Amino acid sequence: MVGPASQEDKREAMNRLKVAIVLLVGVSAGLVAFSSGGSLLHVAVAVGAGLVLGVALLAYLIRIT
């Protein structure tokens, strides 16, 4: 039988979740730009801006919890 998760396992899982949240926001912004007919440059800028906003959102969520 498997025992409860260690603190290290929990910390690693939370770090993966944080990375996934940031990537989700960034990729979502890129997909919106792509679906609206943006050029490759526009999509790249949207992904970059989305990643920055994802980091800001994550920092806010960490601060309020």
C-alpha positions as CSV (number, residue, x, y, z in Angstrom):
1,M,0.0,0.0,0.0
2,V,1.2,3.5,-0.7
3,G,1.5,6.0,2.1
4,P,0.5,9.6,2.2
5,A,2.3,12.1,-0.1
6,S,5.4,13.7,1.4
7,Q,5.9,17.4,1.6
8,E,8.3,17.2,-1.3
9,D,5.8,15.5,-3.5
10,K,3.1,18.0,-2.6
11,R,5.5,20.9,-3.3
12,E,6.5,19.4,-6.7
13,A,2.8,18.9,-7.6
14,M,2.1,22.5,-6.7
15,N,5.0,23.8,-8.8
16,R,3.7,21.8,-11.8
17,L,0.2,23.3,-11.3
18,K,1.7,26.8,-11.2
19,V,3.6,26.2,-14.4
20,A,0.4,24.8,-16.0
21,I,-1.6,27.8,-15.0
22,V,0.9,30.3,-16.6
23,L,1.2,28.2,-19.8
24,L,-2.6,27.9,-20.0
25,V,-3.1,31.7,-19.9
26,G,-0.2,32.3,-22.4
27,V,-1.4,29.7,-24.9
28,S,-4.9,30.8,-24.6
29,A,-3.9,34.4,-25.5
30,G,-2.0,33.0,-28.5
31,L,-5.0,30.9,-29.7
32,V,-7.3,34.0,-29.5
33,A,-4.9,36.0,-31.6
34,F,-4.6,33.1,-34.1
35,S,-8.3,32.5,-34.4
36,S,-8.9,36.2,-35.1
37,G,-6.6,36.0,-38.1
38,G,-3.4,37.5,-36.5
39,S,-0.1,37.1,-38.2
40,L,2.7,35.0,-36.7
41,L,4.1,38.1,-35.0
42,H,0.8,39.0,-33.5
43,V,0.4,35.5,-32.2
44,A,3.9,35.5,-30.7
45,V,3.3,38.9,-29.0
46,A,0.0,37.6,-27.6
47,V,1.6,34.5,-26.2
48,G,4.3,36.6,-24.6
49,A,1.8,39.0,-23.1
50,G,-0.3,36.1,-22.0
51,L,2.7,34.6,-20.2
52,V,3.4,37.8,-18.4
53,L,-0.3,38.1,-17.4
54,G,-0.2,34.5,-16.3
55,V,2.7,35.2,-14.0
56,A,1.0,38.3,-12.6
57,L,-2.2,36.3,-12.0
58,L,-0.2,33.5,-10.3
59,A,1.5,36.0,-8.1
60,Y,-1.8,37.5,-7.1
61,L,-3.3,34.1,-6.4
62,I,-0.4,33.2,-4.2
63,R,-0.6,36.5,-2.3
64,I,-4.2,36.2,-1.5
65,T,-4.0,32.6,-0.3
